[in-house]
Each structure stands twice: as C-alpha cells, then as structure tokens.
Amino acid sequence: MRVGYSIDSQCRSGLLNNAGLPRKPAKVSQSPGDDIPVALRDAPEVRRRNKFKPLLLIAGPLGLGAISLIVGMSIPLSESQPTVEASPEPTATVTEEESQPDDLLGHFEYEEAPASELQAITADNRIKLRTTAAKKFQEMLAAAQGDGVNLAIISGFRSVEQQHHLFFGIKAQRGEVASKRAEVSAPPGYSEHHTGYAIDLGDANAPATNLSPSFEKTAAFKWLEKKAPYYSFELSFPKDNPQGISYEPWHWRFVGDTHSLETFYKAQEFTRTQSKPAIETEESAKEQEK
C-alpha cells in the first residue's frame, strides 16, 4: 500500500485536514430552528418601511401636548395645587351680659335725632318732636282741650349737649354722687329726649305740680292715663320700673311706628332684678330732667 497516495486521497476526500490529521465532526445544533435550512436562518431580516412613521414622529408630541392641556384644564385649581387646610377660627362665646344692651346707671344709650326729622310743637318753635310723634301729639293736645284739659308742654327733644349741663352741671352744684344724680337725670347720650320721641307734660291749671310726683293727682295726668294710649304715648318711668329710675308721671314717650318701638323696646329687652327706691324731691324734679 502506498502511503503517499493514501494521505493525499484522504485529504481530497475531506477525511483529513491539510496537516494530515483527522477532521473533527461538525456540531449538530439542538435549537428548535434546526429544521429551517441554514440559508434561510442566517439570512438578514428584511423589514418593511412604514410610510406613516414620519407623520407619527411629528404628530405624536403634538398629540401628547394637546392631551396634557385638556387634562390640565379639566382639573380644578383646588386639585392641581396643594390644599392647605386653614385652621378653624376661634368661636367667640357671647355671654348673657354681652348680649344685653349697654346701659349706664340704669339708663340706656340713645342716638340723637337728626334736626331734619324734627318738627316744632309750640308756637315759638322752641320745643320739637320727631315728625310722626309731633303729628300725633297735636291730635292728642286738641282732644284734651276738647275734654276741658289744658296740657302744658314742658320739654321735648333735647340734645346731648343740653343733657350734659343737666347731668354734670347740676350734679356739681349740688355735690351729688353720679348714682344719686342718675335717679333723676340721665347722663348725656342716655336720655330718651335725645330720640325726639319723649315729652314732659304738665297741667296748665296746676303749674305747681309740674315735674313733680304730685302731678299724678291732676286732671291732666288722669286724662293721659286713659287717653294717651289712643295716640301711641305711654309712660316711660312708672312706679317700681325695672330700670330703677324714679317715678316720673310727667315723662311720656311715643311708640306709634316701627322705629320708635324698636328704639325703646330693643334697648329694654332685659329686666333688672332689683329696682332703686323711687325717691325724689319736688325741687330736683322741677329741672326738666329725663
């Protein structure tokens, strides 16, 4: 046997490699794609070009921006921003005393009537009342005269300045303490005369009883007790009144409309538990006080 021939023949047949050594057997793939021909498995994948891709690249960001804008507009401001809860404000506790109207030494505070709402009830224009009260008083005055009663008009509207003299001026002259003075005269700003609804009356046939508790014995007072309510006038400070003010049979007030009624009754919503003794001298009563 010829060795040269044998090796050369084997190299040509593929059994030996160029070095004359036996060739290693080829590895057999165990992957699931082994049944696909090698030519097809190794061939590069041919992808179809999407002709809409450029449009999507442009429209995509625009669409996302529009969606974000719509969603942002649909969210309320209170939801889009962090919510800060405000601490509850303290609730003020109103006591019984705070809910009651202000008073000073038994007298309630009243506003001064505007000059434009006042009307004279005397020929010399010196004494005035509010227009509604003045009209009703003129009717009552005429009715009293028709019954033979002569009412004397002592005092009507009184300014805060006038009341200042009646309270502090006379208080200083007599050396009275404030609480004692308040029994017969209201402090300035606290007199019913400021309202233009209050009036002091007397009996023209018995002038000595003017501004005195003895006025209750006159024909004028007895007539007023019976007839004054028909003209919407009432006694402000009867005996043992809850404000503790001295008895004043000469002091009457008009309550014939909503404003006058609210003026006095809203100021007197509470009743004092204790009343001051109704002590007053004729001399102190004759000063047109209250």
C-alpha positions in Angstrom: 0.0 0.0 0.0 1.3 3.4 -0.9 1.3 5.8 2.0 1.5 9.0 -0.1 -1.4 8.1 -2.1 -3.4 7.2 0.8 -2.9 10.5 2.6 -3.4 12.6 -0.4 -6.6 10.7 -1.2 -7.9 11.2 2.2 -7.2 15.0 2.2 -9.1 15.2 -1.1 -11.9 13.2 0.3 -12.2 15.5 3.3 -11.3 12.9 5.9 -8.0 14.6 6.8 -7.1 18.3 7.1 -4.2 20.0 5.5 -2.0 18.9 8.3 -2.9 15.3 7.7 -4.9 15.0 10.9 -8.4 13.6 11.1 -11.1 16.3 10.8 -13.4 16.9 13.8 -17.0 16.1 13.1 -19.3 19.1 12.7 -21.5 20.0 15.7 -25.2 19.4 15.3 -27.5 22.3 16.6 -30.2 21.3 19.1 -32.2 24.6 18.8 -35.8 24.5 17.8 -34.9 26.1 14.4 -32.7 23.3 13.3 -35.4 22.2 10.9 -35.1 25.5 9.0 -32.5 25.5 6.2 -29.3 27.3 7.1 -29.6 29.6 4.2 -33.0 30.9 5.5 -31.9 31.0 9.1 -28.8 33.1 8.5 -30.3 35.4 6.0 -30.8 39.0 7.5 -34.5 40.0 8.2 -35.9 42.4 5.6 -38.1 45.0 7.4 -41.0 46.7 5.6 -40.6 50.5 5.7 -43.6 52.2 7.4 -44.6 55.2 5.3 -46.6 56.7 8.2 -43.7 56.8 10.6 -42.5 60.4 9.8 -46.0 61.6 10.4 -46.2 59.8 13.7 -42.9 61.3 14.8 -44.4 64.8 14.2 -47.9 64.3 15.4 -47.0 62.3 18.4 -45.5 65.1 20.5 -48.3 67.5 19.4 -51.0 65.0 20.4 -49.4 64.4 23.8 -49.2 68.1 24.4 -52.9 68.6 23.5 -53.9 65.8 25.8 -51.9 67.3 28.7 -53.5 70.7 28.1 -57.1 69.2 28.1 -56.4 67.2 31.2 -54.8 70.2 32.9 -57.9 72.4 32.1 -60.3 69.8 33.4 -58.6 69.6 36.8 -59.9 72.3 39.2 -57.4 74.8 40.6 -58.0 73.5 44.0 -57.0 69.9 42.9 -54.0 71.0 40.8 -52.4 72.8 43.7 -51.6 71.5 47.1 -54.5 72.1 49.5 -53.7 74.0 52.7 -56.2 73.5 55.4 -57.0 76.7 57.3 -57.1 76.3 61.0 -60.6 77.0 62.3 -61.2 80.4 63.7 -61.9 80.6 67.4 -65.6 80.9 68.1 -66.4 83.9 70.4 -68.6 83.0 73.3 -71.3 85.5 73.9 -72.3 85.7 77.5 -75.7 86.9 78.7 -74.3 90.2 79.8 -72.7 90.9 76.4 -75.9 90.1 74.5 -77.8 92.7 76.6 -77.9 96.4 75.5 -75.5 98.8 77.1 -76.8 100.8 80.0 -75.3 103.4 82.3 -76.6 103.9 85.8 -79.9 102.4 84.8 -80.3 104.4 81.6 -80.0 103.1 78.0 -78.0 104.7 75.2 -79.9 106.5 72.5 -78.9 108.3 69.3 -79.7 111.9 68.8 -82.5 112.6 66.3 -81.4 114.5 63.2 -82.5 118.1 63.0 -84.1 117.4 59.6 -86.6 115.0 61.3 -87.8 117.4 64.0 -91.0 119.4 64.0 -92.0 122.2 66.3 -95.0 121.6 68.6 -95.1 125.1 70.2 -95.8 128.5 68.7 -92.3 129.8 69.4 -90.7 126.7 67.7 -88.7 126.1 70.9 -89.9 122.6 71.7 -89.8 119.9 69.0 -90.5 116.2 68.4 -89.9 113.9 65.6 -92.4 114.5 62.8 -94.5 111.3 63.4 -94.6 112.0 67.1 -95.4 115.7 66.6 -98.4 115.0 64.5 -99.9 112.5 67.0 -99.2 114.8 69.9 -101.0 117.7 68.2 -104.0 115.4 67.8 -103.8 114.4 71.5 -103.5 118.0 72.5 -106.6 119.0 70.6 -108.5 116.1 72.1 -107.5 117.0 75.6 -108.6 120.6 75.1 -111.9 119.3 73.7 -112.4 117.5 77.1 -111.5 120.6 79.1 -107.9 119.5 79.9 -105.1 122.0 79.4 -101.8 120.1 78.8 -98.6 122.1 79.5 -95.7 121.3 77.2 -92.5 121.4 79.3 -89.8 119.7 77.3 -89.4 117.7 74.1 -86.3 116.9 72.1 -83.1 117.5 74.0 -79.6 117.4 72.5 -76.6 115.6 74.1 -75.0 119.0 74.8 -78.1 120.2 76.7 -78.2 116.9 78.7 -74.6 117.4 79.6 -75.4 120.5 81.6 -78.5 119.0 83.3 -76.4 116.0 84.5 -72.9 117.2 85.2 -73.7 120.9 85.8 -76.4 120.4 88.4 -74.5 117.4 89.9 -71.5 119.7 90.6 -73.7 122.4 92.0 -75.3 120.0 94.5 -72.3 117.9 95.2 -74.2 114.7 94.3 -72.7 111.4 93.5 -73.3 110.1 90.0 -75.6 107.2 91.1 -77.8 109.6 93.0 -77.9 112.1 90.2 -78.8 109.3 87.7 -82.0 108.7 89.7 -83.5 111.9 88.4 -81.4 112.8 85.4 -80.0 110.6 82.6 -76.3 111.0 81.7 -75.7 112.7 78.3 -76.2 110.3 75.5 -78.6 108.2 77.6 -81.7 110.3 77.7 -85.0 109.4 75.9 -85.3 113.0 75.0 -82.4 112.5 72.5 -84.7 110.4 70.3 -87.2 113.1 69.6 -90.0 110.8 70.8 -90.1 111.7 74.5 -92.0 114.7 76.0 -92.5 116.1 79.5 -96.1 117.3 80.2 -97.8 119.2 83.0 -101.2 120.6 83.9 -101.5 124.3 82.8 -104.2 124.7 85.5 -101.8 123.4 88.2 -98.3 124.6 87.4 -97.0 123.9 90.9 -97.2 120.1 90.1 -95.0 120.4 87.0 -92.1 117.8 87.1 -93.3 116.5 90.4 -94.7 113.2 91.5 -97.7 115.2 92.7 -98.6 115.6 89.0 -100.4 112.3 89.2 -103.2 113.9 91.2 -104.0 116.4 88.5 -106.8 116.2 85.9 -104.2 116.3 83.1 -102.5 113.1 84.4 -105.7 111.3 84.9 -106.7 112.2 81.4 -103.4 111.0 80.0 -103.7 107.7 81.8 -106.9 107.0 80.0 -106.4 108.6 76.6 -102.7 108.8 75.8 -102.5 105.1 74.5 -105.0 106.1 71.8 -102.4 108.4 70.4 -99.5 105.9 70.9 -98.0 107.6 74.0 -97.0 105.7 77.1 -95.5 106.4 80.5 -91.7 105.8 80.4 -91.0 105.5 84.1 -93.9 104.2 86.1 -93.6 103.3 89.8 -91.2 100.5 90.5 -90.0 100.4 86.9 -87.4 97.7 86.2 -84.7 100.3 85.3 -84.8 101.6 88.9 -85.5 105.2 87.7 -87.5 107.5 90.0 -91.2 107.6 89.2 -91.9 110.3 86.6 -95.7 110.7 85.9 -94.9 113.7 83.6 -92.5 111.8 81.2 -94.2 110.2 78.2 -92.8 108.6 75.0 -94.2 108.0 71.6 -94.2 104.4 70.3 -96.5 104.7 67.3 -94.3 103.4 64.5 -91.7 100.7 64.0 -88.7 103.0 64.5 -89.9 104.4 67.8 -91.0 101.0 69.0 -87.6 99.5 68.2 -85.8 102.5 69.7 -87.2 101.9 73.2 -88.0 98.2 73.4 -84.9 96.8 71.8 -83.0 98.9 74.4 -85.0 97.4 77.2 -85.0 93.7 76.4 -83.9 92.7 79.9 -85.5 93.5 83.3 -83.4 94.4 86.3 -83.9 92.1 89.2 -83.6 94.9 91.7 -85.2 98.4 91.4 -83.9 101.5 93.0 -86.1 103.2 95.5 -88.3 105.9 93.9 -87.1 108.8 96.0 -87.2 112.3 94.6 -87.8 115.8 95.9 -90.0 118.3 94.2 -87.1 120.7 93.9 -85.0 118.2 91.9 -87.9 117.2 89.7 -88.6 120.8 88.5 -85.4 120.9 86.4 -86.8 119.4 83.2 -84.8 116.3 83.8 -85.2 113.0 82.0 
